[in-house]
Amino acid sequence: MRRFRRVGLVLGAVLLAVLSACSASGTARPPAASSLIPPAAGTVFDKAISPAVAALPFVNQDGHTMTLDSMKGQTVVLTDFLSLCQEICPLTAGNYEQIAEKVKMAGASSKITLLEVTVDPARDTPARLKVYSANLGAPVNWQFWTGSPANIAALWAEMGVAYEKVGDDPGERPIDWWTGKALIYDVNHQDVVFVLGTDGHEKWLTQGNPNLQGGSVPAFLVNYLNANGRANLASPGVQSWTSNDVTAALTYVTGEQIG
């Protein structure tokens, strides 16, 4: 996956709409149950997801039909990905590993779900996602969803995340880690992380390259990184996010200390 060049274009419009719906003072309304200091990184807000999108069916790595409505009662860390990404998503997996461990140490694994939803539904079948999850050693509260192209498009349009199918970079000859076959296309996408509250509302978001802060990419994916992926790992850039950013947001949204 090459970073989507129009980062902020779609997402910026969404944030503009969100902020216009906030209080008259221009400050985003915090979660009602939280009296904690808002996280320093990212954007805090409160936006309902449209009922039509919340009811859309998706399928997880275990073949179970899921909806965002079915996740109400859980706090959800949501991001976009594709299992054949070689530049950003393996780093996202590294940060998700860190988050999962911090959630576990806080005794909150039954309350917080880590969710990655594909932008490549043609290749990311439930069977592939099952192998991907197993290779990562993902805990039960780390889910991977796919769905019909129409439902995937509707979800990410609702969230303001842009993606597009493109040819692979000239000179690169990436190989599918599962089938061993050469890849013929890639998917560019924005890299955005959301926290959804137990009411199903969007509560927080951040965007940019994952910054592992010296941590490692999962062993399954580390050799799958291409040259740009290795460069992103070494130098994530100014616009980046860490596992600490996410756990600070989780602490704020849940009212419980995470990490």
Beta strands, then each sheet from edge to edge (+ up, - down):
strand 1: 43-47
strand 2: 58-60
strand 3: 65-66
strand 4: 75-81
strand 5: 112-118
strand 6: 142-146
strand 7: 163-166
strand 8: 186-189
strand 9: 192-196
strand 10: 202-207
strand 11: 209-210
strand 12: 240-241
sheet 1: 1+ 10- 9+ 4- 5- 6- 2+ 3-
sheet 2: 7+ 8-
sheet 3: 11+ 12+
end
